[in-house]
Amino acid sequence: MPKKKITELKDLKIPVHVAIIMDGNGRWAKKRFLPRSAGHSAGSKTVEQICDDAWSLGIKYLTVYAFSTENWKRSESEVATLMDLLRKYMKNCLERSKKNNMRVRVIGDISRLDDDLRDSIVRLVSESSVNTGLCFTVALNYGGRDELVRAFKEMLAECKDGKLSPDDISEETISSHLDTADIPDPDLLIRTSGEIRLSNFLPWQSAYSELYFTDVLWPDFDKNELIKAIEYYNTRDRRFGGV
């Protein structure tokens, strides 16, 4: 029997945590005969709007993939452009977090970033930590495998110091050593631009996430597209391995 199509927003079960792989900025710019930097700039504006849209829909946690450990392989000029854009975004995000009561977190290895960018991140995370609205997490110089390696090294050090027994290591222990230790796993993971892969984004945390892929390029992703993803989420029967 086909499942009933959900047409009323009030009928939707809203996922607690939505994660997004924001893909397609470069292609968006190319279609308009613009430089890639214009696509990244447009994409950053979409992030700001989606934060507002997510909270208005009842989403409590939103995590976005801003810069991966693999993105360093891009051209030097594009990396520099992305870093400058991140500097501006972090500054703007501080004001937006105050205005919208939004808590901001950053996951990933920020040690490779320039001092001024790291300082901006530390200030943003610290000053927004008391906010009680949307918990917005930015994955910056993040890679899922890198995160797991860092977590395992930390656990090995604790075992060596006698703080942790290898026999006591469980799924919960590993989760508690990840960057997302106090954030619930994503209920819904969205990827834009038509690519159908996770690209090293939250591999541990997304083990039971519902996956939604759309051809829409990230700068064109809006509240209506987010609702479409949530509608898809509502068609899924989440059994977590059970019957």
Secondary structure in CASP SS format (residue, H / E / C, confidence):
PFRMAT SS
TARGET T0000
AUTHOR 0000-0000-0000
METHOD secondary structure of the structure
MODEL  1
M C 1.00
P C 1.00
K C 1.00
K C 1.00
K C 1.00
I C 1.00
T C 1.00
E C 1.00
L H 1.00
K H 1.00
D H 1.00
L C 1.00
K C 1.00
I C 1.00
P C 1.00
V C 1.00
H E 1.00
V E 1.00
A E 1.00
I E 1.00
I E 1.00
M C 1.00
D C 1.00
G C 1.00
N H 1.00
G H 1.00
R H 1.00
W H 1.00
A H 1.00
K H 1.00
K H 1.00
R C 1.00
F C 1.00
L C 1.00
P C 1.00
R H 1.00
S H 1.00
A H 1.00
G H 1.00
H H 1.00
S H 1.00
A H 1.00
G H 1.00
S H 1.00
K H 1.00
T H 1.00
V H 1.00
E H 1.00
Q H 1.00
I H 1.00
C H 1.00
D H 1.00
D H 1.00
A H 1.00
W H 1.00
S H 1.00
L H 1.00
G C 1.00
I C 1.00
K C 1.00
Y E 1.00
L E 1.00
T E 1.00
V E 1.00
Y E 1.00
A E 1.00
F E 1.00
S E 1.00
T H 1.00
E H 1.00
N H 1.00
W H 1.00
K H 1.00
R C 1.00
S C 1.00
E H 1.00
S H 1.00
E H 1.00
V H 1.00
A H 1.00
T H 1.00
L H 1.00
M H 1.00
D H 1.00
L H 1.00
L H 1.00
R H 1.00
K H 1.00
Y H 1.00
M H 1.00
K H 1.00
N H 1.00
C H 1.00
L H 1.00
E H 1.00
R H 1.00
S H 1.00
K H 1.00
K H 1.00
N H 1.00
N C 1.00
M C 1.00
R E 1.00
V E 1.00
R E 1.00
V E 1.00
I E 1.00
G C 1.00
D C 1.00
I H 1.00
S H 1.00
R H 1.00
L C 1.00
D C 1.00
D H 1.00
D H 1.00
L H 1.00
R H 1.00
D H 1.00
S H 1.00
I H 1.00
V H 1.00
R H 1.00
L H 1.00
V H 1.00
S H 1.00
E H 1.00
S H 1.00
S C 1.00
V C 1.00
N C 1.00
T C 1.00
G C 1.00
L C 1.00
C E 1.00
F E 1.00
T E 1.00
V E 1.00
A E 1.00
L E 1.00
N E 1.00
Y E 1.00
G C 1.00
G H 1.00
R H 1.00
D H 1.00
E H 1.00
L H 1.00
V H 1.00
R H 1.00
A H 1.00
F H 1.00
K H 1.00
E H 1.00
M H 1.00
L H 1.00
A H 1.00
E H 1.00
C H 1.00
K H 1.00
D C 1.00
G C 1.00
K C 1.00
L C 1.00
S C 1.00
P H 1.00
D H 1.00
D H 1.00
I C 1.00
S C 1.00
E H 1.00
E H 1.00
T H 1.00
I H 1.00
S H 1.00
S H 1.00
H C 1.00
L C 1.00
D C 1.00
T C 1.00
A C 1.00
D C 1.00
I C 1.00
P C 1.00
D C 1.00
P C 1.00
D C 1.00
L E 1.00
L E 1.00
I E 1.00
R E 1.00
T C 1.00
S C 1.00
G C 1.00
E C 1.00
I C 1.00
R C 1.00
L C 1.00
S C 1.00
N C 1.00
F C 1.00
L C 1.00
P C 1.00
W C 1.00
Q C 1.00
S C 1.00
A C 1.00
Y C 1.00
S C 1.00
E E 1.00
L E 1.00
Y E 1.00
F E 1.00
T C 1.00
D C 1.00
V C 1.00
L C 1.00
W H 1.00
P H 1.00
D H 1.00
F C 1.00
D C 1.00
K H 1.00
N H 1.00
E H 1.00
L H 1.00
I H 1.00
K H 1.00
A H 1.00
I H 1.00
E H 1.00
Y H 1.00
Y H 1.00
N H 1.00
T H 1.00
R C 1.00
D C 1.00
R C 1.00
R C 1.00
F C 1.00
G C 1.00
G C 1.00
V C 1.00
END
